[in-house]
Amino acid sequence: MPEVNIQHLEKVYDGNVKAVHDFNLDIKDGEFIVLVGPSGCGKSTTLRMVAGLEDITNGDLIIDGKNCTRLPPKDRDIAMVFQNYALYGHMTIYENMAFSLTLRKEKKEVIHRKVMAAAEILDLKSQLNKKPKQLSGGQRQRVAMGRAIVRNPKVFLFDEPLSNLDAKLRGSMRRELILLHQKLNATIMYVTHDQTEALTLADRIVCMSMGHIQQIGKPIELYEQPANTFVATFIGLPPMNMFEGTIEKGNFKNELFTYPLNDKQKQILKDYEGKTVILGVRPENVTRTGNVSLHITNNENLGMNTLVHGKVAGVKNIVCKFAEWCNYNIGDEIKIGFDEEMMHFFELPEGDMPGKAIR
Ligand code: ADP
């Protein structure tokens, strides 16, 4: 049985603000799910409905076979992990971790056993008598985790837990979270707007936009086979380059370039002859050979690769990521092409709806 079933979940705030539309997801036991999307897409609202901090307008939430839709948070067997500033400054680390169990009036021996077990997992045993301000940011984050672990919840919920940390600490905390997930085999629902966190942490990503799920899948699936233009440009950094053009006699054609399609692409696009579609190419899939002209506007060497910004045919801005150290000058003109295995085609977006992938 999946650990969490979320069925047709919807949230309508006062004033008929529809924040979440028909959200469906089965989370398996031990799975690390990351909800990702831009600010305002409804990911926190979804998490808060699972936590019980926000009423569920429509739909059902089943946790381990039990319908929790209308249950108060304390009866849902979940733990929400807050950011490090939620620690009590006047309490020791031990007292912070023991806090929820003390509230529940657990026996002292039980509390001690649980806190020590969590401290062992989190490598905090030598810190238990200190106060939060004596700990590093990373250690404080682990204490916040410890407070959840001692409660042995069915599901851990994280709302942007790393967003207040600097870039270096975020990187190390990501690695810690991966190790911790392996150790605990915990079921985790994690919200972030950061696609890097989603790609590195998730077993499966749920990518959202404007209250709707856009795609659910393994990180590699969202990266290699984005379901639509929204996912294509949201996942991956720098974002995928997009070109509008028409399918004409075996070519993708626009005013900037004419690109011959291979047999596989012709087959996929056979119903689109004469129609306008979108070609998507990730910066890392632009090649340094081909027939497309690029006027260089910027050359950023990053050590192991170079980000080259330029204008296709002197008009359309794109970014290329070349695996070599390049030394282009502003104004240089080069020829580029696209890795044929990694060219993505989409229908045109309609209104608010992103363009569907053509496969
Ligand atoms: P995210 O976490 O993806 O940034 P939220 O779930 O916080 O997005 O918000 C989704 C949408 O719901 C936004 O349009 C936001 O303005 C709206 N919203 C969030 N909370 C409330 C509220 N308490 N009342 C009315 N609208 C809200």
Residues whose N, C-alpha, C, O or C-beta is under 5 A from the ligand:
A	BS01	ADP	Y13 D14 V17 A19 P38 S39 G40 C41 G42 K43 S44 T45
